[in-house]
Amino acid sequence: MESTPRVVAEPIEETVQEEVIDSEKSTKISGEEKVANSDCLSCHYMDKQIIGPAFLDIAAEYTNNEENISLLAKKVINGGTGVWGETVMPPHTTLNEEDAKDMVRYILSLRK
């Protein structure tokens, strides 16, 4: 007959403490940093067209206002073609609207 092993010690319960981040002290990532950390620079340069238009050309074409920011943010998320030629800009569906708007605000702020 087998006996049940004796418990030597009670199991240790782990307590997990969540880190509380003070939103007032949290660093906000700028639109410029979001662009730099995205795949935008694979197709767009600051001052010359490669696959897509140069950021400076986009800024020259669109006035920096909320209507254009919303319009262009939707284009970034949904993708598109035809405005700057036949090259298709792929959709960026994992990008949320607020991040896309921050990126567009940065690009449109480059207007000279």
Secondary structure as a PSIPRED ss2 file (coil, helix, strand):
# PSIPRED VFORMAT (PSIPRED V4.0)

   1 M C   1.000  0.000  0.000
   2 E C   1.000  0.000  0.000
   3 S C   1.000  0.000  0.000
   4 T C   1.000  0.000  0.000
   5 P C   1.000  0.000  0.000
   6 R C   1.000  0.000  0.000
   7 V C   1.000  0.000  0.000
   8 V C   1.000  0.000  0.000
   9 A C   1.000  0.000  0.000
  10 E C   1.000  0.000  0.000
  11 P C   1.000  0.000  0.000
  12 I C   1.000  0.000  0.000
  13 E C   1.000  0.000  0.000
  14 E C   1.000  0.000  0.000
  15 T C   1.000  0.000  0.000
  16 V C   1.000  0.000  0.000
  17 Q C   1.000  0.000  0.000
  18 E C   1.000  0.000  0.000
  19 E C   1.000  0.000  0.000
  20 V C   1.000  0.000  0.000
  21 I C   1.000  0.000  0.000
  22 D C   1.000  0.000  0.000
  23 S C   1.000  0.000  0.000
  24 E C   1.000  0.000  0.000
  25 K C   1.000  0.000  0.000
  26 S C   1.000  0.000  0.000
  27 T C   1.000  0.000  0.000
  28 K C   1.000  0.000  0.000
  29 I C   1.000  0.000  0.000
  30 S C   1.000  0.000  0.000
  31 G H   0.000  1.000  0.000
  32 E H   0.000  1.000  0.000
  33 E H   0.000  1.000  0.000
  34 K H   0.000  1.000  0.000
  35 V H   0.000  1.000  0.000
  36 A H   0.000  1.000  0.000
  37 N C   1.000  0.000  0.000
  38 S C   1.000  0.000  0.000
  39 D C   1.000  0.000  0.000
  40 C H   0.000  1.000  0.000
  41 L H   0.000  1.000  0.000
  42 S H   0.000  1.000  0.000
  43 C C   1.000  0.000  0.000
  44 H E   0.000  0.000  1.000
  45 Y C   1.000  0.000  0.000
  46 M C   1.000  0.000  0.000
  47 D C   1.000  0.000  0.000
  48 K C   1.000  0.000  0.000
  49 Q E   0.000  0.000  1.000
  50 I C   1.000  0.000  0.000
  51 I C   1.000  0.000  0.000
  52 G C   1.000  0.000  0.000
  53 P C   1.000  0.000  0.000
  54 A C   1.000  0.000  0.000
  55 F H   0.000  1.000  0.000
  56 L H   0.000  1.000  0.000
  57 D H   0.000  1.000  0.000
  58 I H   0.000  1.000  0.000
  59 A H   0.000  1.000  0.000
  60 A H   0.000  1.000  0.000
  61 E H   0.000  1.000  0.000
  62 Y C   1.000  0.000  0.000
  63 T C   1.000  0.000  0.000
  64 N C   1.000  0.000  0.000
  65 N C   1.000  0.000  0.000
  66 E H   0.000  1.000  0.000
  67 E H   0.000  1.000  0.000
  68 N H   0.000  1.000  0.000
  69 I H   0.000  1.000  0.000
  70 S H   0.000  1.000  0.000
  71 L H   0.000  1.000  0.000
  72 L H   0.000  1.000  0.000
  73 A H   0.000  1.000  0.000
  74 K H   0.000  1.000  0.000
  75 K H   0.000  1.000  0.000
  76 V H   0.000  1.000  0.000
  77 I H   0.000  1.000  0.000
  78 N H   0.000  1.000  0.000
  79 G C   1.000  0.000  0.000
  80 G E   0.000  0.000  1.000
  81 T C   1.000  0.000  0.000
  82 G C   1.000  0.000  0.000
  83 V C   1.000  0.000  0.000
  84 W C   1.000  0.000  0.000
  85 G C   1.000  0.000  0.000
  86 E C   1.000  0.000  0.000
  87 T C   1.000  0.000  0.000
  88 V C   1.000  0.000  0.000
  89 M E   0.000  0.000  1.000
  90 P C   1.000  0.000  0.000
  91 P C   1.000  0.000  0.000
  92 H C   1.000  0.000  0.000
  93 T C   1.000  0.000  0.000
  94 T C   1.000  0.000  0.000
  95 L C   1.000  0.000  0.000
  96 N C   1.000  0.000  0.000
  97 E H   0.000  1.000  0.000
  98 E H   0.000  1.000  0.000
  99 D H   0.000  1.000  0.000
 100 A H   0.000  1.000  0.000
 101 K H   0.000  1.000  0.000
 102 D H   0.000  1.000  0.000
 103 M H   0.000  1.000  0.000
 104 V H   0.000  1.000  0.000
 105 R H   0.000  1.000  0.000
 106 Y H   0.000  1.000  0.000
 107 I H   0.000  1.000  0.000
 108 L H   0.000  1.000  0.000
 109 S C   1.000  0.000  0.000
 110 L C   1.000  0.000  0.000
 111 R C   1.000  0.000  0.000
 112 K C   1.000  0.000  0.000
